Amino acid sequence: MNYAKVVIKFLAILILGFFTGCTPTPLSRTAPGPEWLYIQVPDSLLSLSNEYKSCTPSGTGLAILSPFDAGEPQIILHWGDTQTENYHAYQIGEEQLVLIVNPNNPIAHVRYEDIQKVYFGKMPPLNWESLGGSNITLTLAGYPVESDITRRFLQMIDRQNPTLSPEMVIIPSPQEMRTFIANTPGGLGMLPKRWVDDSIRPLSVEGQIGTDKFPILALTSAEPQGKTLEWLLCVQKRLAEVQ
């Protein structure tokens, strides 16, 4: 074996290692990530997600949280009046609650009194003929008692803490309500108006007593500034455009 060559090769490795070890490691020049704006949005107001995203300030990321997600959002959106002692509250728009039916249901309108009877279990059997429509079985749909949509409905018909009909099918979200009514010829349900599309049809109510429009509130723990304020002003403008 040629030991001279081995020694020379070993020395070369040591020298290379010495200079490599003495060379400073370049500092990372990765650009900083974006700031994040966290907003909490109930299901009732998720139909406006495109407006929320389009208002995201430059250099900012937007995260939409449900009321059940962990975290501390800078902005909490709420549909309807609420207690705001611990928050700054700003009205950024309005949303309407409408009753909806399947497009193939020919009924044009219903009476306020009949809606009360149907939803509070005072009109058996459930049939559209009892509401002035065709002889079609009426499938009643609503939301869980704790839903903000249920609370707005009870405001609309001027009732508090009633016992809703035991025949009512409980639907968990507006998107699923829309799908349910679109696939149920005799279905009767309710939606925030901006959830309505061509798959279902709004139903007018005669003699309605309570309002069907409720404020969209933005709640913040501190007075909004900077990009938070920029986002709020933009969304307020967009909501005025998409009434």
Secondary structure, DSSP 8 states (H G I E B T S, - for coil): --HHHHHHHHHHHHHHHHHHHHS-----------EEEEEE--GGGGGGHHHHHHT--TTEEEEEE-TTS-S--SEEEEES----TTSEEEEEEEEEEEEEE-TT----EEEHHHHHHHHTT-S-S-BGGGGTS-S-B-EEEE--TTSHHHHHHHHHTT--S----TT-EE--SHHHHHHHHHT-TTEEEEEEGGG--TTSEEEEEET--S-SEEEEEEEESS---HHHHHHHHHHHHHHHHT-
